């Protein structure tokens, strides 16, 4: 492909993650975006257990049963000459590690906030990750069809709790049953809730007012809206595309994902303002998306997306150049060449073979067991490594065995494949060779148990070990006699020695008694 044509293709890519606290309406909003993208005919619902309908992005069986997202999904569609890549992430804090890795693969994020509750704990954590990485954030204040917090209060929370400047792109006229629509500051119009077709939008005059005689102008809610918009114009932040794209100002949109109000206007504005693929940092400096040969990194591995074939897919964010099916690349970690013969693009679990893709796209590669999360793939001999992905030290630990000893082969396969996805970590005790799982939250164990049963036909016995503090050993020759019930010595799946300490006191006592043993936390390295 010629350089200019490749550049145009790359600039048309818009790749973003949708983040939120659980139940803020993130997956419902995703459904509506897919509806406008023409890839589904009817929006699903996360409360699909009664109706038999499920959210498109919730493809895993346990997601359908519980009505929650437990793994990131990738969805792609065309919209107004843009190629959109959406990554719908789990909202539940127990799956934050999957979400944090996914955020490394995007160029912007859409933060969904429940306007009835305001800024919630998981929103704060996810925002901080975006802020640390300089990811531009677009805010969608959801559920305006319900009575919620005052819009000015919501803006104040954004700025005070999250510490980011905000610019309301539109402003609500009422809320709940009295929600009449929004005053669209960006497009200089009013969008009405109860109107359709040409009557839905009212162009504003040079003074910023709706036409005389419009029904909406007789409402006191309209008068209140005009006063508040004037206040925002006088005392609020100025609109700045530069600040939006460097992540210091968030454009705010008010609407309702459930009633599909304000979603298309949001999407229209997003594709106009959101950044295209940006240069990515590596150990050799920043790699330009349009001039560097093909490269990318694996941010996620998922087993059994097609249960009939028991396959494993590695999700690759293309960072530079052009992918062509069948091309040969090198794994930077090992230096070994690999031919990318089987490649796919996604609509949640639905996928099709992709022959070409460019920087900004997310593709799936068939993984015969050669990839690891964080691997960089590079075309050519000049190898480099993109920045290391975030890793979490587990808080909770469980011993795990197969209930039926005759199913050891299936147990070993399921254990190996699910651990490679990165949601749970695997350890083995030195003395007894028992399998131990570590996770950030309890729900990860439940998903592991459910998937072992459903995908590998293996019932497991899980024995809780409670909360532990893991610390890795720098020198692998540590004396194994130091292992005890309060400082259990184990090996991780890369065969590195790790102490699991009972509590902070046990950790401090061990360090004082054994100053020659150097311990470290990989999150701090």
VEXTORGU-348345 format. One record per residue (C-alpha): residue number from 1; residue in one letter; x, y, z. Coordinates in steps of 0.1 Angstrom, whole numbers. Example, Ala and Ser with C-alpha at 12.3 -4.5 7.8 and 13.67 -1.06 7.14 Angstrom:
2
[1,"A",[123,-45,78]],
[2,"S",[137,-11,71]],
This chain:
525
[1,"X",[0,0,0]],
[2,"X",[13,34,-9]],
[3,"X",[24,57,20]],
[4,"X",[-4,83,16]],
[5,"X",[-31,56,13]],
[6,"X",[-17,39,44]],
[7,"X",[-16,72,63]],
[8,"X",[-52,79,54]],
[9,"X",[-63,45,66]],
[10,"X",[-45,49,99]],
[11,"X",[-59,83,105]],
[12,"X",[-94,70,100]],
[13,"X",[-90,47,130]],
[14,"X",[-107,55,163]],
[15,"X",[-100,30,191]],
[16,"X",[-114,35,225]],
[17,"X",[-124,17,257]],
[18,"X",[-157,22,276]],
[19,"X",[-151,24,313]],
[20,"X",[-174,28,343]],
[21,"X",[-185,16,377]],
[22,"X",[-207,-15,376]],
[23,"X",[-244,-7,366]],
[24,"X",[-237,27,352]],
[25,"X",[-250,16,318]],
[26,"X",[-217,10,300]],
[27,"X",[-228,-21,281]],
[28,"X",[-262,-6,273]],
[29,"X",[-244,24,257]],
[30,"X",[-221,1,238]],
[31,"X",[-252,-16,223]],
[32,"X",[-266,17,211]],
[33,"X",[-233,26,195]],
[34,"X",[-233,-7,177]],
[35,"X",[-268,0,165]],
[36,"X",[-257,33,149]],
[37,"X",[-228,14,134]],
[38,"X",[-252,-9,116]],
[39,"X",[-238,-41,131]],
[40,"X",[-269,-51,151]],
[41,"X",[-306,-45,145]],
[42,"X",[-318,-44,181]],
[43,"X",[-300,-34,212]],
[44,"X",[-296,-62,237]],
[45,"X",[-300,-58,274]],
[46,"X",[-278,-67,303]],
[47,"X",[-309,-78,322]],
[48,"X",[-315,-105,296]],
[49,"X",[-321,-135,319]],
[50,"X",[-359,-132,316]],
[51,"X",[-362,-121,280]],
[52,"X",[-335,-144,266]],
[53,"X",[-317,-114,250]],
[54,"X",[-282,-107,261]],
[55,"X",[-258,-78,255]],
[56,"X",[-237,-83,223]],
[57,"X",[-205,-76,242]],
[58,"X",[-214,-102,269]],
[59,"X",[-206,-133,250]],
[60,"X",[-194,-156,278]],
[61,"X",[-219,-180,293]],
[62,"X",[-214,-168,329]],
[63,"X",[-219,-132,317]],
[64,"X",[-253,-141,303]],
[65,"X",[-263,-159,335]],
[66,"X",[-252,-131,358]],
[67,"X",[-259,-101,336]],
[68,"X",[-224,-86,342]],
[69,"X",[-193,-82,320]],
[70,"X",[-163,-103,333]],
[71,"X",[-140,-100,303]],
[72,"X",[-131,-73,278]],
[73,"X",[-148,-76,244]],
[74,"X",[-137,-62,211]],
[75,"X",[-162,-48,186]],
[76,"X",[-155,-31,153]],
[77,"X",[-176,-12,128]],
[78,"X",[-176,16,101]],
[79,"X",[-192,49,108]],
[80,"X",[-190,81,87]],
[81,"X",[-158,70,69]],
[82,"X",[-142,61,103]],
[83,"X",[-132,26,114]],
[84,"X",[-143,23,150]],
[85,"X",[-127,-2,175]],
[86,"X",[-147,-4,207]],
[87,"X",[-133,-23,237]],
[88,"X",[-160,-29,263]],
[89,"X",[-144,-36,296]],
[90,"X",[-156,-52,329]],
[91,"X",[-168,-27,354]],
[92,"X",[-165,-50,384]],
[93,"X",[-134,-42,405]],
[94,"X",[-124,-80,407]],
[95,"X",[-116,-78,369]],
[96,"X",[-98,-45,370]],
[97,"X",[-65,-61,358]],
[98,"X",[-81,-71,325]],
[99,"X",[-95,-36,322]],
[100,"X",[-62,-19,330]],
[101,"X",[-44,-40,303]],
[102,"X",[-71,-32,278]],
[103,"X",[-66,6,285]],
[104,"X",[-30,2,272]],
[105,"X",[-44,-8,238]],
[106,"X",[-66,23,232]],
[107,"X",[-62,59,221]],
[108,"X",[-91,73,241]],
[109,"X",[-117,63,266]],
[110,"X",[-154,69,271]],
[111,"X",[-163,73,308]],
[112,"X",[-199,64,316]],
[113,"X",[-213,80,348]],
[114,"X",[-246,72,364]],
[115,"X",[-261,107,368]],
[116,"X",[-283,94,397]],
[117,"X",[-251,84,417]],
[118,"X",[-223,106,405]],
[119,"X",[-186,96,406]],
[120,"X",[-182,61,421]],
[121,"X",[-152,42,434]],
[122,"X",[-143,21,404]],
[123,"X",[-148,51,381]],
[124,"X",[-121,69,402]],
[125,"X",[-97,40,399]],
[126,"X",[-101,36,361]],
[127,"X",[-99,74,356]],
[128,"X",[-66,74,374]],
[129,"X",[-52,48,351]],
[130,"X",[-63,68,321]],
[131,"X",[-49,100,336]],
[132,"X",[-15,83,343]],
[133,"X",[-13,72,307]],
[134,"X",[-25,105,293]],
[135,"X",[-55,89,276]],
[136,"X",[-81,115,264]],
[137,"X",[-114,109,282]],
[138,"X",[-150,116,269]],
[139,"X",[-177,116,296]],
[140,"X",[-212,104,290]],
[141,"X",[-236,114,319]],
[142,"X",[-261,85,316]],
[143,"X",[-296,79,329]],
[144,"X",[-310,114,324]],
[145,"X",[-344,97,320]],
[146,"X",[-343,93,358]],
[147,"X",[-342,118,386]],
[148,"X",[-306,122,396]],
[149,"X",[-280,147,409]],
[150,"X",[-281,183,398]],
[151,"X",[-260,187,366]],
[152,"X",[-239,215,381]],
[153,"X",[-231,192,410]],
[154,"X",[-221,164,386]],
[155,"X",[-197,188,369]],
[156,"X",[-183,199,403]],
[157,"X",[-177,162,412]],
[158,"X",[-158,157,379]],
[159,"X",[-134,186,387]],
[160,"X",[-131,181,424]],
[161,"X",[-130,143,428]],
[162,"X",[-112,134,395]],
[163,"X",[-92,166,392]],
[164,"X",[-99,172,355]],
[165,"X",[-114,202,337]],
[166,"X",[-147,197,320]],
[167,"X",[-166,212,292]],
[168,"X",[-204,204,288]],
[169,"X",[-210,198,251]],
[170,"X",[-247,199,259]],
[171,"X",[-269,207,289]],
[172,"X",[-300,189,301]],
[173,"X",[-334,205,301]],
[174,"X",[-350,188,331]],
[175,"X",[-345,152,341]],
[176,"X",[-366,120,348]],
[177,"X",[-402,122,336]],
[178,"X",[-396,159,330]],
[179,"X",[-366,154,308]],
[180,"X",[-374,175,277]],
[181,"X",[-340,172,259]],
[182,"X",[-307,189,258]],
[183,"X",[-293,223,248]],
[184,"X",[-265,214,224]],
[185,"X",[-237,239,228]],
[186,"X",[-215,223,202]],
[187,"X",[-240,221,174]],
[188,"X",[-259,252,184]],
[189,"X",[-293,235,186]],
[190,"X",[-318,220,209]],
[191,"X",[-325,182,207]],
[192,"X",[-359,173,220]],
[193,"X",[-367,140,237]],
[194,"X",[-403,135,226]],
[195,"X",[-399,146,190]],
[196,"X",[-389,127,159]],
[197,"X",[-376,134,124]],
[198,"X",[-370,171,115]],
[199,"X",[-389,182,146]],
[200,"X",[-363,167,169]],
[201,"X",[-338,195,164]],
[202,"X",[-344,232,168]],
[203,"X",[-317,255,155]],
[204,"X",[-308,283,179]],
[205,"X",[-307,320,168]],
[206,"X",[-277,343,172]],
[207,"X",[-286,349,208]],
[208,"X",[-286,312,216]],
[209,"X",[-324,309,219]],
[210,"X",[-349,285,204]],
[211,"X",[-373,299,178]],
[212,"X",[-402,319,190]],
[213,"X",[-434,298,192]],
[214,"X",[-415,265,199]],
[215,"X",[-434,245,225]],
[216,"X",[-403,239,246]],
[217,"X",[-398,277,252]],
[218,"X",[-430,278,274]],
[219,"X",[-415,254,300]],
[220,"X",[-398,269,331]],
[221,"X",[-373,241,327]],
[222,"X",[-362,257,294]],
[223,"X",[-357,291,312]],
[224,"X",[-336,274,339]],
[225,"X",[-315,257,313]],
[226,"X",[-308,290,295]],
[227,"X",[-297,306,328]],
[228,"X",[-274,277,335]],
[229,"X",[-259,277,300]],
[230,"X",[-252,314,304]],
[231,"X",[-235,307,337]],
[232,"X",[-213,280,321]],
[233,"X",[-204,304,292]],
[234,"X",[-193,331,317]],
[235,"X",[-177,311,345]],
[236,"X",[-170,276,329]],
[237,"X",[-139,263,311]],
[238,"X",[-132,272,275]],
[239,"X",[-135,246,248]],
[240,"X",[-101,233,236]],
[241,"X",[-94,204,212]],
[242,"X",[-58,205,223]],
[243,"X",[-67,199,260]],
[244,"X",[-92,172,250]],
[245,"X",[-66,153,231]],
[246,"X",[-39,156,258]],
[247,"X",[-63,144,284]],
[248,"X",[-66,175,306]],
[249,"X",[-102,184,296]],
[250,"X",[-131,161,292]],
[251,"X",[-160,169,270]],
[252,"X",[-193,160,288]],
[253,"X",[-225,147,271]],
[254,"X",[-258,143,289]],
[255,"X",[-282,116,276]],
[256,"X",[-297,82,282]],
[257,"X",[-284,49,268]],
[258,"X",[-315,30,277]],
[259,"X",[-338,53,257]],
[260,"X",[-311,60,231]],
[261,"X",[-313,97,236]],
[262,"X",[-281,118,228]],
[263,"X",[-261,87,218]],
[264,"X",[-259,95,181]],
[265,"X",[-249,131,188]],
[266,"X",[-222,118,211]],
[267,"X",[-209,94,185]],
[268,"X",[-209,121,158]],
[269,"X",[-189,144,180]],
[270,"X",[-166,117,193]],
[271,"X",[-154,106,158]],
[272,"X",[-147,143,150]],
[273,"X",[-127,151,182]],
[274,"X",[-111,118,193]],
[275,"X",[-75,112,184]],
[276,"X",[-63,88,157]],
[277,"X",[-36,63,166]],
[278,"X",[-7,80,184]],
[279,"X",[30,72,186]],
[280,"X",[38,44,211]],
[281,"X",[68,44,235]],
[282,"X",[93,15,234]],
[283,"X",[128,8,246]],
[284,"X",[140,24,214]],
[285,"X",[119,56,218]],
[286,"X",[85,65,203]],
[287,"X",[73,45,173]],
[288,"X",[53,64,147]],
[289,"X",[22,47,135]],
[290,"X",[25,58,99]],
[291,"X",[62,54,92]],
[292,"X",[74,24,113]],
[293,"X",[72,-10,98]],
[294,"X",[44,-33,112]],
[295,"X",[45,-38,150]],
[296,"X",[21,-44,178]],
[297,"X",[17,-59,213]],
[298,"X",[-4,-86,228]],
[299,"X",[-26,-72,256]],
[300,"X",[-50,-101,261]],
[301,"X",[-52,-139,256]],
[302,"X",[-86,-156,256]],
[303,"X",[-92,-193,256]],
[304,"X",[-123,-210,242]],
[305,"X",[-140,-181,224]],
[306,"X",[-151,-209,201]],
[307,"X",[-159,-238,225]],
[308,"X",[-163,-262,196]],
[309,"X",[-126,-259,187]],
[310,"X",[-111,-251,222]],
[311,"X",[-90,-225,206]],
[312,"X",[-69,-197,221]],
[313,"X",[-68,-162,207]],
[314,"X",[-41,-135,214]],
[315,"X",[-55,-100,210]],
[316,"X",[-30,-77,193]],
[317,"X",[-30,-39,192]],
[318,"X",[-14,-29,159]],
[319,"X",[8,1,168]],
[320,"X",[24,8,134]],
[321,"X",[24,0,98]],
[322,"X",[2,-25,80]],
[323,"X",[-7,-61,88]],
[324,"X",[-11,-86,60]],
[325,"X",[-23,-122,67]],
[326,"X",[5,-147,61]],
[327,"X",[33,-121,69]],
[328,"X",[63,-131,90]],
[329,"X",[72,-112,121]],
[330,"X",[95,-117,151]],
[331,"X",[85,-121,188]],
[332,"X",[108,-95,205]],
[333,"X",[110,-115,237]],
[334,"X",[125,-146,221]],
[335,"X",[137,-133,188]],
[336,"X",[119,-162,171]],
[337,"X",[101,-157,138]],
[338,"X",[64,-166,135]],
[339,"X",[40,-166,105]],
[340,"X",[7,-148,111]],
[341,"X",[-15,-171,90]],
[342,"X",[-46,-172,111]],
[343,"X",[-60,-138,119]],
[344,"X",[-94,-125,129]],
[345,"X",[-115,-94,136]],
[346,"X",[-143,-94,161]],
[347,"X",[-179,-86,171]],
[348,"X",[-177,-99,207]],
[349,"X",[-173,-137,201]],
[350,"X",[-183,-135,164]],
[351,"X",[-153,-132,142]],
[352,"X",[-142,-134,106]],
[353,"X",[-108,-138,89]],
[354,"X",[-90,-105,83]],
[355,"X",[-65,-102,54]],
[356,"X",[-54,-66,61]],
[357,"X",[-54,-42,91]],
[358,"X",[-34,-11,100]],
[359,"X",[-22,8,131]],
[360,"X",[-50,14,155]],
[361,"X",[-68,-19,147]],
[362,"X",[-73,-48,171]],
[363,"X",[-69,-82,156]],
[364,"X",[-69,-118,170]],
[365,"X",[-41,-142,163]],
[366,"X",[-44,-180,167]],
[367,"X",[-21,-189,196]],
[368,"X",[-6,-224,197]],
[369,"X",[9,-215,230]],
[370,"X",[38,-193,219]],
[371,"X",[25,-159,230]],
[372,"X",[25,-142,264]],
[373,"X",[6,-111,275]],
[374,"X",[29,-81,268]],
[375,"X",[47,-97,238]],
[376,"X",[58,-73,211]],
[377,"X",[56,-85,175]],
[378,"X",[79,-67,149]],
[379,"X",[84,-70,112]],
[380,"X",[120,-70,102]],
[381,"X",[153,-75,121]],
[382,"X",[153,-43,141]],
[383,"X",[136,-56,172]],
[384,"X",[123,-34,200]],
[385,"X",[99,-39,229]],
[386,"X",[69,-17,237]],
[387,"X",[65,-6,273]],
[388,"X",[57,-33,299]],
[389,"X",[20,-38,306]],
[390,"X",[7,-33,342]],
[391,"X",[8,-64,364]],
[392,"X",[-11,-69,397]],
[393,"X",[0,-88,428]],
[394,"X",[-29,-110,439]],
[395,"X",[-46,-104,473]],
[396,"X",[-65,-137,477]],
[397,"X",[-53,-173,473]],
[398,"X",[-70,-207,468]],
[399,"X",[-57,-242,467]],
[400,"X",[-72,-260,437]],
[401,"X",[-75,-297,428]],
[402,"X",[-96,-317,404]],
[403,"X",[-126,-333,421]],
[404,"X",[-122,-364,399]],
[405,"X",[-86,-377,398]],
[406,"X",[-94,-394,365]],
[407,"X",[-98,-360,348]],
[408,"X",[-62,-348,355]],
[409,"X",[-55,-343,318]],
[410,"X",[-85,-320,313]],
[411,"X",[-77,-303,346]],
[412,"X",[-41,-296,336]],
[413,"X",[-52,-282,302]],
[414,"X",[-79,-260,316]],
[415,"X",[-56,-247,344]],
[416,"X",[-28,-239,319]],
[417,"X",[-50,-221,294]],
[418,"X",[-71,-201,319]],
[419,"X",[-40,-190,338]],
[420,"X",[-24,-177,305]],
[421,"X",[-53,-153,302]],
[422,"X",[-39,-134,332]],
[423,"X",[-71,-132,353]],
[424,"X",[-57,-156,379]],
[425,"X",[-21,-164,387]],
[426,"X",[-8,-199,393]],
[427,"X",[17,-211,420]],
[428,"X",[30,-244,432]],
[429,"X",[41,-251,468]],
[430,"X",[77,-263,470]],
[431,"X",[72,-292,494]],
[432,"X",[38,-307,484]],
[433,"X",[35,-295,447]],
[434,"X",[0,-283,454]],
[435,"X",[-16,-259,429]],
[436,"X",[-24,-225,443]],
[437,"X",[-44,-198,425]],
[438,"X",[-40,-161,432]],
[439,"X",[-65,-134,422]],
[440,"X",[-73,-97,428]],
[441,"X",[-109,-105,438]],
[442,"X",[-132,-134,448]],
[443,"X",[-153,-133,417]],
[444,"X",[-123,-143,396]],
[445,"X",[-122,-176,414]],
[446,"X",[-159,-181,408]],
[447,"X",[-154,-175,370]],
[448,"X",[-125,-199,370]],
[449,"X",[-145,-226,387]],
[450,"X",[-175,-220,363]],
[451,"X",[-153,-221,332]],
[452,"X",[-134,-252,343]],
[453,"X",[-168,-269,346]],
[454,"X",[-184,-255,315]],
[455,"X",[-155,-254,291]],
[456,"X",[-133,-283,302]],
[457,"X",[-159,-306,319]],
[458,"X",[-139,-306,352]],
[459,"X",[-153,-300,386]],
[460,"X",[-128,-284,410]],
[461,"X",[-123,-283,447]],
[462,"X",[-113,-248,459]],
[463,"X",[-99,-244,494]],
[464,"X",[-94,-208,506]],
[465,"X",[-61,-197,519]],
[466,"X",[-74,-162,527]],
[467,"X",[-55,-130,520]],
[468,"X",[-17,-131,515]],
[469,"X",[10,-107,506]],
[470,"X",[32,-120,478]],
[471,"X",[68,-110,474]],
[472,"X",[92,-123,447]],
[473,"X",[128,-134,456]],
[474,"X",[156,-117,436]],
[475,"X",[180,-146,443]],
[476,"X",[164,-179,434]],
[477,"X",[189,-198,456]],
[478,"X",[170,-188,488]],
[479,"X",[170,-215,516]],
[480,"X",[138,-235,513]],
[481,"X",[138,-241,551]],
[482,"X",[126,-204,555]],
[483,"X",[92,-215,543]],
[484,"X",[66,-217,570]],
[485,"X",[28,-213,575]],
[486,"X",[33,-176,580]],
[487,"X",[58,-172,550]],
[488,"X",[49,-199,525]],
[489,"X",[75,-204,498]],
[490,"X",[61,-212,463]],
[491,"X",[70,-210,427]],
[492,"X",[51,-190,401]],
[493,"X",[44,-204,366]],
[494,"X",[77,-190,353]],
[495,"X",[94,-210,381]],
[496,"X",[104,-180,401]],
[497,"X",[103,-183,439]],
[498,"X",[77,-163,458]],
[499,"X",[69,-159,495]],
[500,"X",[33,-157,505]],
[501,"X",[32,-137,537]],
[502,"X",[3,-140,562]],
[503,"X",[2,-103,569]],
[504,"X",[23,-71,571]],
[505,"X",[37,-81,604]],
[506,"X",[50,-114,590]],
[507,"X",[65,-96,561]],
[508,"X",[84,-71,583]],
[509,"X",[95,-98,607]],
[510,"X",[109,-119,579]],
[511,"X",[128,-89,564]],
[512,"X",[143,-81,598]],
[513,"X",[154,-117,604]],
[514,"X",[167,-124,569]],
[515,"X",[183,-92,555]],
[516,"X",[202,-111,529]],
[517,"X",[170,-122,512]],
[518,"X",[161,-95,487]],
[519,"X",[123,-93,481]],
[520,"X",[104,-72,455]],
[521,"X",[69,-64,444]],
[522,"X",[66,-65,405]],
[523,"X",[41,-37,406]],
[524,"X",[68,-14,420]],
[525,"X",[95,-24,396]],
